[in-house]
Amino acid sequence: EFIRSHSYNKMEYARFSSSVGKFVGFTEFGVKNADIWNKDASYLSVMRAAKETYCQHNIQIWYDNALTKS
């Protein structure tokens, strides 16, 4: 799962989760920003593709390193 959190003053106000597929706001400011980001189809497609480009690309490397060390 790919998660991108946005926070200010140690308080998370919005998050993108690949399992949900969109931004979710946790504060009034975060809800407003999440609505703006969710309306931008190109930004959402970039965030959705981040799981394949970052997580799935590196997962085998991480597993191999973790399993060979134990």
N, CA, C, O and CB atoms as a CASP TS submission, in Angstrom:
PFRMAT TS
TARGET T0000
AUTHOR 0000-0000-0000
METHOD Language model
MODEL 1
PARENT N/A
ATOM      1  N   GLU     1       0.854  -1.182   0.000  1.00  0.00           N
ATOM      2  CA  GLU     1       0.000   0.000   0.000  1.00  0.00           C
ATOM      3  C   GLU     1       0.894   1.237   0.000  1.00  0.00           C
ATOM      4  O   GLU     1       1.872   1.315   0.744  1.00  0.00           O
ATOM      5  CB  GLU     1      -0.968   0.002   1.231  1.00  0.00           C
ATOM      6  N   PHE     2       0.549   2.179  -0.827  1.00  0.00           N
ATOM      7  CA  PHE     2       1.277   3.441  -0.907  1.00  0.00           C
ATOM      8  C   PHE     2       0.461   4.505  -0.180  1.00  0.00           C
ATOM      9  O   PHE     2      -0.718   4.698  -0.476  1.00  0.00           O
ATOM     10  CB  PHE     2       1.548   3.853  -2.397  1.00  0.00           C
ATOM     11  N   ILE     3       1.089   5.194   0.770  1.00  0.00           N
ATOM     12  CA  ILE     3       0.422   6.258   1.529  1.00  0.00           C
ATOM     13  C   ILE     3       1.280   7.508   1.460  1.00  0.00           C
ATOM     14  O   ILE     3       2.489   7.463   1.690  1.00  0.00           O
ATOM     15  CB  ILE     3       0.174   5.833   3.014  1.00  0.00           C
ATOM     16  N   ARG     4       0.640   8.619   1.142  1.00  0.00           N
ATOM     17  CA  ARG     4       1.316   9.920   1.166  1.00  0.00           C
ATOM     18  C   ARG     4       0.534  10.821   2.111  1.00  0.00           C
ATOM     19  O   ARG     4      -0.623  11.157   1.858  1.00  0.00           O
ATOM     20  CB  ARG     4       1.420  10.554  -0.280  1.00  0.00           C
ATOM     21  N   SER     5       1.182  11.203   3.197  1.00  0.00           N
ATOM     22  CA  SER     5       0.536  12.027   4.214  1.00  0.00           C
ATOM     23  C   SER     5       0.992  13.472   4.107  1.00  0.00           C
ATOM     24  O   SER     5       2.153  13.756   3.814  1.00  0.00           O
ATOM     25  CB  SER     5       0.831  11.483   5.612  1.00  0.00           C
ATOM     26  N   HIS     6       0.071  14.361   4.347  1.00  0.00           N
ATOM     27  CA  HIS     6       0.371  15.792   4.415  1.00  0.00           C
ATOM     28  C   HIS     6       0.080  16.244   5.841  1.00  0.00           C
ATOM     29  O   HIS     6      -1.011  16.026   6.366  1.00  0.00           O
ATOM     30  CB  HIS     6      -0.472  16.621   3.360  1.00  0.00           C
ATOM     31  N   SER     7       1.071  16.875   6.454  1.00  0.00           N
ATOM     32  CA  SER     7       0.881  17.305   7.839  1.00  0.00           C
ATOM     33  C   SER     7       1.469  18.691   8.042  1.00  0.00           C
ATOM     34  O   SER     7       2.323  19.155   7.286  1.00  0.00           O
ATOM     35  CB  SER     7       1.523  16.302   8.817  1.00  0.00           C
ATOM     36  N   TYR     8       0.981  19.325   9.084  1.00  0.00           N
ATOM     37  CA  TYR     8       1.450  20.641   9.485  1.00  0.00           C
ATOM     38  C   TYR     8       1.432  20.687  11.001  1.00  0.00           C
ATOM     39  O   TYR     8       0.437  20.317  11.625  1.00  0.00           O
ATOM     40  CB  TYR     8       0.575  21.782   8.867  1.00  0.00           C
ATOM     41  N   ASN     9       2.523  21.138  11.594  1.00  0.00           N
ATOM     42  CA  ASN     9       2.629  21.207  13.057  1.00  0.00           C
ATOM     43  C   ASN     9       2.387  19.844  13.703  1.00  0.00           C
ATOM     44  O   ASN     9       1.711  19.746  14.727  1.00  0.00           O
ATOM     45  CB  ASN     9       1.631  22.230  13.613  1.00  0.00           C
ATOM     46  N   LYS    10       2.944  18.796  13.098  1.00  0.00           N
ATOM     47  CA  LYS    10       2.837  17.423  13.590  1.00  0.00           C
ATOM     48  C   LYS    10       1.414  16.878  13.555  1.00  0.00           C
ATOM     49  O   LYS    10       1.126  15.865  14.192  1.00  0.00           O
ATOM     50  CB  LYS    10       3.361  17.347  14.992  1.00  0.00           C
ATOM     51  N   MET    11       0.522  17.535  12.818  1.00  0.00           N
ATOM     52  CA  MET    11      -0.862  17.082  12.730  1.00  0.00           C
ATOM     53  C   MET    11      -1.187  16.758  11.276  1.00  0.00           C
ATOM     54  O   MET    11      -1.076  17.613  10.397  1.00  0.00           O
ATOM     55  CB  MET    11      -1.841  18.156  13.291  1.00  0.00           C
ATOM     56  N   GLU    12      -1.588  15.520  11.035  1.00  0.00           N
ATOM     57  CA  GLU    12      -1.925  15.106   9.682  1.00  0.00           C
ATOM     58  C   GLU    12      -3.265  15.715   9.277  1.00  0.00           C
ATOM     59  O   GLU    12      -4.268  15.564   9.974  1.00  0.00           O
ATOM     60  CB  GLU    12      -1.969  13.565   9.574  1.00  0.00           C
ATOM     61  N   TYR    13      -3.260  16.410   8.128  1.00  0.00           N
ATOM     62  CA  TYR    13      -4.504  17.036   7.675  1.00  0.00           C
ATOM     63  C   TYR    13      -5.073  16.399   6.422  1.00  0.00           C
ATOM     64  O   TYR    13      -6.252  16.590   6.123  1.00  0.00           O
ATOM     65  CB  TYR    13      -4.276  18.494   7.426  1.00  0.00           C
ATOM     66  N   ALA    14      -4.263  15.642   5.672  1.00  0.00           N
ATOM     67  CA  ALA    14      -4.762  14.952   4.485  1.00  0.00           C
ATOM     68  C   ALA    14      -3.852  13.776   4.175  1.00  0.00           C
ATOM     69  O   ALA    14      -2.680  13.758   4.550  1.00  0.00           O
ATOM     70  CB  ALA    14      -4.848  15.916   3.271  1.00  0.00           C
ATOM     71  N   ARG    15      -4.422  12.788   3.479  1.00  0.00           N
ATOM     72  CA  ARG    15      -3.662  11.587   3.150  1.00  0.00           C
ATOM     73  C   ARG    15      -4.181  11.006   1.842  1.00  0.00           C
ATOM     74  O   ARG    15      -5.383  11.000   1.577  1.00  0.00           O
ATOM     75  CB  ARG    15      -3.753  10.540   4.292  1.00  0.00           C
ATOM     76  N   PHE    16      -3.235  10.511   1.023  1.00  0.00           N
ATOM     77  CA  PHE    16      -3.591   9.698  -0.136  1.00  0.00           C
ATOM     78  C   PHE    16      -3.230   8.265   0.196  1.00  0.00           C
ATOM     79  O   PHE    16      -2.113   7.982   0.627  1.00  0.00           O
ATOM     80  CB  PHE    16      -2.864  10.185  -1.442  1.00  0.00           C
ATOM     81  N   SER    17      -4.169   7.370  -0.004  1.00  0.00           N
ATOM     82  CA  SER    17      -3.922   5.948   0.215  1.00  0.00           C
ATOM     83  C   SER    17      -4.232   5.206  -1.079  1.00  0.00           C
ATOM     84  O   SER    17      -5.283   5.416  -1.685  1.00  0.00           O
ATOM     85  CB  SER    17      -4.779   5.395   1.402  1.00  0.00           C
ATOM     86  N   SER    18      -3.323   4.342  -1.496  1.00  0.00           N
ATOM     87  CA  SER    18      -3.541   3.613  -2.739  1.00  0.00           C
ATOM     88  C   SER    18      -4.706   2.631  -2.618  1.00  0.00           C
ATOM     89  O   SER    18      -5.328   2.294  -3.625  1.00  0.00           O
ATOM     90  CB  SER    18      -2.272   2.870  -3.139  1.00  0.00           C
ATOM     91  N   SER    19      -5.011   2.172  -1.418  1.00  0.00           N
ATOM     92  CA  SER    19      -6.144   1.253  -1.258  1.00  0.00           C
ATOM     93  C   SER    19      -7.477   1.987  -1.412  1.00  0.00           C
ATOM     94  O   SER    19      -8.455   1.396  -1.870  1.00  0.00           O
ATOM     95  CB  SER    19      -6.082   0.559   0.114  1.00  0.00           C
ATOM     96  N   VAL    20      -7.527   3.263  -1.036  1.00  0.00           N
ATOM     97  CA  VAL    20      -8.743   4.067  -1.214  1.00  0.00           C
ATOM     98  C   VAL    20      -8.769   4.645  -2.626  1.00  0.00           C
ATOM     99  O   VAL    20      -9.827   4.699  -3.253  1.00  0.00           O
ATOM    100  CB  VAL    20      -8.817   5.208  -0.155  1.00  0.00           C
ATOM    101  N   GLY    21      -7.614   5.077  -3.132  1.00  0.00           N
ATOM    102  CA  GLY    21      -7.507   5.605  -4.478  1.00  0.00           C
ATOM    103  C   GLY    21      -7.807   7.078  -4.605  1.00  0.00           C
ATOM    104  O   GLY    21      -7.970   7.590  -5.712  1.00  0.00           O
ATOM    105  N   LYS    22      -7.882   7.767  -3.472  1.00  0.00           N
ATOM    106  CA  LYS    22      -8.120   9.207  -3.499  1.00  0.00           C
ATOM    107  C   LYS    22      -7.606   9.823  -2.209  1.00  0.00           C
ATOM    108  O   LYS    22      -7.194   9.122  -1.285  1.00  0.00           O
ATOM    109  CB  LYS    22      -9.626   9.521  -3.695  1.00  0.00           C
ATOM    110  N   PHE    23      -7.639  11.153  -2.167  1.00  0.00           N
ATOM    111  CA  PHE    23      -7.225  11.878  -0.976  1.00  0.00           C
ATOM    112  C   PHE    23      -8.377  11.947   0.017  1.00  0.00           C
ATOM    113  O   PHE    23      -9.543  12.050  -0.364  1.00  0.00           O
ATOM    114  CB  PHE    23      -6.739  13.293  -1.340  1.00  0.00           C
ATOM    115  N   VAL    24      -8.028  11.887   1.290  1.00  0.00           N
ATOM    116  CA  VAL    24      -8.998  12.008   2.373  1.00  0.00           C
ATOM    117  C   VAL    24      -8.497  13.093   3.313  1.00  0.00           C
ATOM    118  O   VAL    24      -7.330  13.087   3.706  1.00  0.00           O
ATOM    119  CB  VAL    24      -9.203  10.643   3.129  1.00  0.00           C
ATOM    120  N   GLY    25      -9.371  14.024   3.675  1.00  0.00           N
ATOM    121  CA  GLY    25      -9.006  15.095   4.592  1.00  0.00           C
ATOM    122  C   GLY    25      -9.447  14.785   6.006  1.00  0.00           C
ATOM    123  O   GLY    25     -10.498  14.181   6.222  1.00  0.00           O
ATOM    124  N   PHE    26      -8.633  15.202   6.974  1.00  0.00           N
ATOM    125  CA  PHE    26      -8.931  14.941   8.379  1.00  0.00           C
ATOM    126  C   PHE    26      -9.288  16.199   9.148  1.00  0.00           C
ATOM    127  O   PHE    26      -9.870  16.118  10.230  1.00  0.00           O
ATOM    128  CB  PHE    26      -7.761  14.272   9.033  1.00  0.00           C
ATOM    129  N   THR    27      -8.948  17.355   8.608  1.00  0.00           N
ATOM    130  CA  THR    27      -9.306  18.624   9.227  1.00  0.00           C
ATOM    131  C   THR    27     -10.076  19.441   8.191  1.00  0.00           C
ATOM    132  O   THR    27     -10.200  19.024   7.039  1.00  0.00           O
ATOM    133  CB  THR    27      -8.032  19.397   9.740  1.00  0.00           C
ATOM    134  N   GLU    28     -10.588  20.591   8.592  1.00  0.00           N
ATOM    135  CA  GLU    28     -11.317  21.444   7.649  1.00  0.00           C
ATOM    136  C   GLU    28     -10.406  21.841   6.482  1.00  0.00           C
ATOM    137  O   GLU    28     -10.814  21.788   5.322  1.00  0.00           O
ATOM    138  CB  GLU    28     -11.861  22.710   8.366  1.00  0.00           C
ATOM    139  N   PHE    29      -9.183  22.234   6.798  1.00  0.00           N
ATOM    140  CA  PHE    29      -8.204  22.581   5.771  1.00  0.00           C
ATOM    141  C   PHE    29      -7.891  21.381   4.886  1.00  0.00           C
ATOM    142  O   PHE    29      -7.774  21.521   3.668  1.00  0.00           O
ATOM    143  CB  PHE    29      -6.920  23.110   6.413  1.00  0.00           C
ATOM    144  N   GLY    30      -7.755  20.209   5.486  1.00  0.00           N
ATOM    145  CA  GLY    30      -7.452  18.998   4.736  1.00  0.00           C
ATOM    146  C   GLY    30      -8.582  18.570   3.825  1.00  0.00           C
ATOM    147  O   GLY    30      -8.336  18.094   2.716  1.00  0.00           O
ATOM    148  N   VAL    31      -9.815  18.731   4.273  1.00  0.00           N
ATOM    149  CA  VAL    31     -10.969  18.378   3.439  1.00  0.00           C
ATOM    150  C   VAL    31     -11.026  19.276   2.207  1.00  0.00           C
ATOM    151  O   VAL    31     -11.307  18.805   1.105  1.00  0.00           O
ATOM    152  CB  VAL    31     -12.283  18.493   4.247  1.00  0.00           C
ATOM    153  N   LYS    32     -10.763  20.560   2.391  1.00  0.00           N
ATOM    154  CA  LYS    32     -10.758  21.485   1.258  1.00  0.00           C
ATOM    155  C   LYS    32      -9.674  21.107   0.254  1.00  0.00           C
ATOM    156  O   LYS    32      -9.923  21.073  -0.951  1.00  0.00           O
ATOM    157  CB  LYS    32     -10.551  22.928   1.743  1.00  0.00           C
ATOM    158  N   ASN    33      -8.474  20.824   0.750  1.00  0.00           N
ATOM    159  CA  ASN    33      -7.384  20.436  -0.144  1.00  0.00           C
ATOM    160  C   ASN    33      -7.657  19.092  -0.814  1.00  0.00           C
ATOM    161  O   ASN    33      -7.375  18.925  -2.000  1.00  0.00           O
ATOM    162  CB  ASN    33      -6.069  20.376   0.626  1.00  0.00           C
ATOM    163  N   ALA    34      -8.195  18.142  -0.074  1.00  0.00           N
ATOM    164  CA  ALA    34      -8.505  16.830  -0.648  1.00  0.00           C
ATOM    165  C   ALA    34      -9.515  16.966  -1.781  1.00  0.00           C
ATOM    166  O   ALA    34      -9.388  16.288  -2.800  1.00  0.00           O
ATOM    167  CB  ALA    34      -9.046  15.878   0.435  1.00  0.00           C
ATOM    168  N   ASP    35     -10.508  17.824  -1.621  1.00  0.00           N
ATOM    169  CA  ASP    35     -11.487  18.046  -2.687  1.00  0.00           C
ATOM    170  C   ASP    35     -10.819  18.612  -3.938  1.00  0.00           C
ATOM    171  O   ASP    35     -11.121  18.189  -5.054  1.00  0.00           O
ATOM    172  CB  ASP    35     -12.593  18.993  -2.206  1.00  0.00           C
ATOM    173  N   ILE    36      -9.921  19.559  -3.751  1.00  0.00           N
ATOM    174  CA  ILE    36      -9.200  20.153  -4.892  1.00  0.00           C
ATOM    175  C   ILE    36      -8.344  19.097  -5.575  1.00  0.00           C
ATOM    176  O   ILE    36      -8.369  18.977  -6.800  1.00  0.00           O
ATOM    177  CB  ILE    36      -8.315  21.345  -4.432  1.00  0.00           C
ATOM    178  N   TRP    37      -7.584  18.327  -4.794  1.00  0.00           N
ATOM    179  CA  TRP    37      -6.696  17.309  -5.369  1.00  0.00           C
ATOM    180  C   TRP    37      -7.481  16.192  -6.041  1.00  0.00           C
ATOM    181  O   TRP    37      -7.047  15.672  -7.069  1.00  0.00           O
ATOM    182  CB  TRP    37      -5.791  16.724  -4.288  1.00  0.00           C
ATOM    183  N   ASN    38      -8.633  15.812  -5.479  1.00  0.00           N
ATOM    184  CA  ASN    38      -9.435  14.735  -6.063  1.00  0.00           C
ATOM    185  C   ASN    38     -10.090  15.161  -7.370  1.00  0.00           C
ATOM    186  O   ASN    38     -10.426  14.307  -8.191  1.00  0.00           O
ATOM    187  CB  ASN    38     -10.502  14.281  -5.079  1.00  0.00           C
ATOM    188  N   LYS    39     -10.277  16.451  -7.579  1.00  0.00           N
ATOM    189  CA  LYS    39     -10.862  16.937  -8.827  1.00  0.00           C
ATOM    190  C   LYS    39      -9.846  16.992  -9.962  1.00  0.00           C
ATOM    191  O   LYS    39     -10.229  17.073 -11.129  1.00  0.00           O
ATOM    192  CB  LYS    39     -11.463  18.310  -8.616  1.00  0.00           C
ATOM    193  N   ASP    40      -8.570  16.949  -9.637  1.00  0.00           N
ATOM    194  CA  ASP    40      -7.497  17.002 -10.634  1.00  0.00           C
ATOM    195  C   ASP    40      -7.164  15.579 -11.082  1.00  0.00           C
ATOM    196  O   ASP    40      -6.424  14.864 -10.406  1.00  0.00           O
ATOM    197  CB  ASP    40      -6.228  17.714 -10.059  1.00  0.00           C
ATOM    198  N   ALA    41      -7.717  15.176 -12.229  1.00  0.00           N
ATOM    199  CA  ALA    41      -7.572  13.796 -12.706  1.00  0.00           C
ATOM    200  C   ALA    41      -6.114  13.428 -12.986  1.00  0.00           C
ATOM    201  O   ALA    41      -5.708  12.292 -12.745  1.00  0.00           O
ATOM    202  CB  ALA    41      -8.401  13.593 -13.968  1.00  0.00           C
ATOM    203  N   SER    42      -5.334  14.369 -13.486  1.00  0.00           N
ATOM    204  CA  SER    42      -3.938  14.045 -13.796  1.00  0.00           C
ATOM    205  C   SER    42      -3.130  13.817 -12.515  1.00  0.00           C
ATOM    206  O   SER    42      -2.281  12.927 -12.474  1.00  0.00           O
ATOM    207  CB  SER    42      -3.298  15.173 -14.632  1.00  0.00           C
ATOM    208  N   TYR    43      -3.382  14.597 -11.489  1.00  0.00           N
ATOM    209  CA  TYR    43      -2.671  14.423 -10.215  1.00  0.00           C
ATOM    210  C   TYR    43      -3.069  13.096  -9.562  1.00  0.00           C
ATOM    211  O   TYR    43      -2.220  12.400  -9.005  1.00  0.00           O
ATOM    212  CB  TYR    43      -2.970  15.607  -9.254  1.00  0.00           C
ATOM    213  N   LEU    44      -4.349  12.747  -9.629  1.00  0.00           N
ATOM    214  CA  LEU    44      -4.795  11.473  -9.075  1.00  0.00           C
ATOM    215  C   LEU    44      -4.157  10.297  -9.808  1.00  0.00           C
ATOM    216  O   LEU    44      -3.767   9.312  -9.181  1.00  0.00           O
ATOM    217  CB  LEU    44      -6.317  11.370  -9.144  1.00  0.00           C
ATOM    218  N   SER    45      -4.051  10.396 -11.129  1.00  0.00           N
ATOM    219  CA  SER    45      -3.441   9.287 -11.878  1.00  0.00           C
ATOM    220  C   SER    45      -1.965   9.135 -11.534  1.00  0.00           C
ATOM    221  O   SER    45      -1.456   8.015 -11.496  1.00  0.00           O
ATOM    222  CB  SER    45      -3.604   9.507 -13.391  1.00  0.00           C
ATOM    223  N   VAL    46      -1.268  10.243 -11.282  1.00  0.00           N
ATOM    224  CA  VAL    46       0.132  10.175 -10.864  1.00  0.00           C
ATOM    225  C   VAL    46       0.245   9.506  -9.497  1.00  0.00           C
ATOM    226  O   VAL    46       1.123   8.670  -9.283  1.00  0.00           O
ATOM    227  CB  VAL    46       0.757  11.587 -10.824  1.00  0.00           C
ATOM    228  N   MET    47      -0.628   9.866  -8.590  1.00  0.00           N
ATOM    229  CA  MET    47      -0.585   9.275  -7.252  1.00  0.00           C
ATOM    230  C   MET    47      -0.950   7.789  -7.301  1.00  0.00           C
ATOM    231  O   MET    47      -0.351   6.981  -6.592  1.00  0.00           O
ATOM    232  CB  MET    47      -1.538  10.027  -6.303  1.00  0.00           C
ATOM    233  N   ARG    48      -1.916   7.430  -8.123  1.00  0.00           N
ATOM    234  CA  ARG    48      -2.295   6.018  -8.247  1.00  0.00           C
ATOM    235  C   ARG    48      -1.170   5.199  -8.869  1.00  0.00           C
ATOM    236  O   ARG    48      -0.982   4.035  -8.516  1.00  0.00           O
ATOM    237  CB  ARG    48      -3.573   5.877  -9.086  1.00  0.00           C
ATOM    238  N   ALA    49      -0.428   5.794  -9.787  1.00  0.00           N
ATOM    239  CA  ALA    49       0.682   5.098 -10.438  1.00  0.00           C
ATOM    240  C   ALA    49       1.898   4.984  -9.529  1.00  0.00           C
ATOM    241  O   ALA    49       2.789   4.178  -9.798  1.00  0.00           O
ATOM    242  CB  ALA    49       1.067   5.813 -11.719  1.00  0.00           C
ATOM    243  N   ALA    50       1.954   5.766  -8.471  1.00  0.00           N
ATOM    244  CA  ALA    50       3.107   5.751  -7.570  1.00  0.00           C
ATOM    245  C   ALA    50       3.292   4.388  -6.916  1.00  0.00           C
ATOM    246  O   ALA    50       4.422   3.994  -6.628  1.00  0.00           O
ATOM    247  CB  ALA    50       2.951   6.822  -6.497  1.00  0.00           C
ATOM    248  N   LYS    51       2.217   3.669  -6.681  1.00  0.00           N
ATOM    249  CA  LYS    51       2.331   2.337  -6.081  1.00  0.00           C
ATOM    250  C   LYS    51       3.118   1.415  -7.008  1.00  0.00           C
ATOM    251  O   LYS    51       4.010   0.696  -6.557  1.00  0.00           O
ATOM    252  CB  LYS    51       0.930   1.742  -5.790  1.00  0.00           C
ATOM    253  N   GLU    52       2.795   1.434  -8.296  1.00  0.00           N
ATOM    254  CA  GLU    52       3.501   0.572  -9.237  1.00  0.00           C
ATOM    255  C   GLU    52       4.932   1.038  -9.466  1.00  0.00           C
ATOM    256  O   GLU    52       5.840   0.213  -9.573  1.00  0.00           O
ATOM    257  CB  GLU    52       2.757   0.523 -10.557  1.00  0.00           C
ATOM    258  N   THR    53       5.145   2.341  -9.541  1.00  0.00           N
ATOM    259  CA  THR    53       6.482   2.839  -9.858  1.00  0.00           C
ATOM    260  C   THR    53       7.419   2.786  -8.664  1.00  0.00           C
ATOM    261  O   THR    53       8.623   2.606  -8.844  1.00  0.00           O
ATOM    262  CB  THR    53       6.399   4.254 -10.371  1.00  0.00           C
ATOM    263  N   TYR    54       6.911   2.935  -7.464  1.00  0.00           N
ATOM    264  CA  TYR    54       7.779   2.961  -6.288  1.00  0.00           C
ATOM    265  C   TYR    54       7.715   1.654  -5.503  1.00  0.00           C
ATOM    266  O   TYR    54       8.742   1.007  -5.292  1.00  0.00           O
ATOM    267  CB  TYR    54       7.398   4.122  -5.384  1.00  0.00           C
ATOM    268  N   CYS    55       6.542   1.268  -5.079  1.00  0.00           N
ATOM    269  CA  CYS    55       6.426   0.104  -4.192  1.00  0.00           C
ATOM    270  C   CYS    55       6.744  -1.203  -4.904  1.00  0.00           C
ATOM    271  O   CYS    55       7.612  -1.954  -4.460  1.00  0.00           O
ATOM    272  CB  CYS    55       5.031   0.033  -3.607  1.00  0.00           C
ATOM    273  N   GLN    56       6.054  -1.479  -5.996  1.00  0.00           N
ATOM    274  CA  GLN    56       6.227  -2.771  -6.652  1.00  0.00           C
ATOM    275  C   GLN    56       7.602  -2.904  -7.292  1.00  0.00           C
ATOM    276  O   GLN    56       8.106  -4.015  -7.455  1.00  0.00           O
ATOM    277  CB  GLN    56       5.152  -2.971  -7.701  1.00  0.00           C
ATOM    278  N   HIS    57       8.209  -1.787  -7.652  1.00  0.00           N
ATOM    279  CA  HIS    57       9.561  -1.824  -8.207  1.00  0.00           C
ATOM    280  C   HIS    57      10.582  -2.238  -7.138  1.00  0.00           C
ATOM    281  O   HIS    57      11.520  -2.978  -7.434  1.00  0.00           O
ATOM    282  CB  HIS    57       9.934  -0.448  -8.796  1.00  0.00           C
ATOM    283  N   ASN    58      10.405  -1.773  -5.918  1.00  0.00           N
ATOM    284  CA  ASN    58      11.383  -2.000  -4.855  1.00  0.00           C
ATOM    285  C   ASN    58      11.067  -3.164  -3.931  1.00  0.00           C
ATOM    286  O   ASN    58      11.929  -3.560  -3.147  1.00  0.00           O
ATOM    287  CB  ASN    58      11.510  -0.778  -4.046  1.00  0.00           C
ATOM    288  N   ILE    59       9.878  -3.721  -3.990  1.00  0.00           N
ATOM    289  CA  ILE    59       9.476  -4.719  -3.001  1.00  0.00           C
ATOM    290  C   ILE    59      10.359  -5.967  -3.057  1.00  0.00           C
ATOM    291  O   ILE    59      10.700  -6.516  -2.010  1.00  0.00           O
ATOM    292  CB  ILE    59       8.020  -5.107  -3.215  1.00  0.00           C
ATOM    293  N   GLN    60      10.734  -6.424  -4.248  1.00  0.00           N
ATOM    294  CA  GLN    60      11.579  -7.612  -4.345  1.00  0.00           C
ATOM    295  C   GLN    60      12.967  -7.335  -3.762  1.00  0.00           C
ATOM    296  O   GLN    60      13.561  -8.209  -3.131  1.00  0.00           O
ATOM    297  CB  GLN    60      11.697  -8.070  -5.812  1.00  0.00           C
ATOM    298  N   ILE    61      13.475  -6.135  -3.971  1.00  0.00           N
ATOM    299  CA  ILE    61      14.777  -5.755  -3.414  1.00  0.00           C
ATOM    300  C   ILE    61      14.714  -5.768  -1.893  1.00  0.00           C
ATOM    301  O   ILE    61      15.619  -6.279  -1.233  1.00  0.00           O
ATOM    302  CB  ILE    61      15.208  -4.357  -3.925  1.00  0.00           C
ATOM    303  N   TRP    62      13.644  -5.206  -1.339  1.00  0.00           N
ATOM    304  CA  TRP    62      13.501  -5.163   0.122  1.00  0.00           C
ATOM    305  C   TRP    62      13.356  -6.568   0.697  1.00  0.00           C
ATOM    306  O   TRP    62      13.976  -6.879   1.714  1.00  0.00           O
ATOM    307  CB  TRP    62      12.289  -4.305   0.521  1.00  0.00           C
ATOM    308  N   TYR    63      12.554  -7.417   0.071  1.00  0.00           N
ATOM    309  CA  TYR    63      12.374  -8.785   0.550  1.00  0.00           C
ATOM    310  C   TYR    63      13.691  -9.549   0.496  1.00  0.00           C
ATOM    311  O   TYR    63      14.049 -10.238   1.451  1.00  0.00           O
ATOM    312  CB  TYR    63      11.301  -9.512  -0.279  1.00  0.00           C
ATOM    313  N   ASP    64      14.417  -9.433  -0.616  1.00  0.00           N
ATOM    314  CA  ASP    64      15.680 -10.151  -0.739  1.00  0.00           C
ATOM    315  C   ASP    64      16.675  -9.706   0.341  1.00  0.00           C
ATOM    316  O   ASP    64      17.354 -10.544   0.935  1.00  0.00           O
ATOM    317  CB  ASP    64      16.279  -9.933  -2.136  1.00  0.00           C
ATOM    318  N   ASN    65      16.763  -8.427   0.593  1.00  0.00           N
ATOM    319  CA  ASN    65      17.683  -7.935   1.617  1.00  0.00           C
ATOM    320  C   ASN    65      17.256  -8.362   3.009  1.00  0.00           C
ATOM    321  O   ASN    65      18.103  -8.723   3.826  1.00  0.00           O
ATOM    322  CB  ASN    65      17.784  -6.424   1.553  1.00  0.00           C
ATOM    323  N   ALA    66      15.977  -8.330   3.295  1.00  0.00           N
ATOM    324  CA  ALA    66      15.500  -8.705   4.623  1.00  0.00           C
ATOM    325  C   ALA    66      15.647 -10.205   4.849  1.00  0.00           C
ATOM    326  O   ALA    66      16.023 -10.628   5.941  1.00  0.00           O
ATOM    327  CB  ALA    66      14.038  -8.282   4.807  1.00  0.00           C
ATOM    328  N   LEU    67      15.359 -11.006   3.846  1.00  0.00           N
ATOM    329  CA  LEU    67      15.408 -12.457   4.018  1.00  0.00           C
ATOM    330  C   LEU    67      16.841 -12.982   4.070  1.00  0.00           C
ATOM    331  O   LEU    67      17.098 -13.972   4.755  1.00  0.00           O
ATOM    332  CB  LEU    67      14.652 -13.141   2.890  1.00  0.00           C
ATOM    333  N   THR    68      17.770 -12.356   3.376  1.00  0.00           N
ATOM    334  CA  THR    68      19.153 -12.826   3.417  1.00  0.00           C
ATOM    335  C   THR    68      19.851 -12.423   4.707  1.00  0.00           C
ATOM    336  O   THR    68      20.853 -13.036   5.076  1.00  0.00           O
ATOM    337  CB  THR    68      19.925 -12.289   2.226  1.00  0.00           C
ATOM    338  N   LYS    69      19.352 -11.417   5.395  1.00  0.00           N
ATOM    339  CA  LYS    69      19.972 -10.961   6.644  1.00  0.00           C
ATOM    340  C   LYS    69      19.502 -11.780   7.850  1.00  0.00           C
ATOM    341  O   LYS    69      20.180 -11.803   8.878  1.00  0.00           O
ATOM    342  CB  LYS    69      19.661  -9.481   6.872  1.00  0.00           C
ATOM    343  N   SER    70      18.357 -12.447   7.737  1.00  0.00           N
ATOM    344  CA  SER    70      17.829 -13.169   8.899  1.00  0.00           C
ATOM    345  C   SER    70      18.326 -14.586   8.976  1.00  0.00           C
ATOM    346  O   SER    70      17.967 -15.317   9.899  1.00  0.00           O
ATOM    347  CB  SER    70      16.334 -13.172   8.873  1.00  0.00           C
TER
END
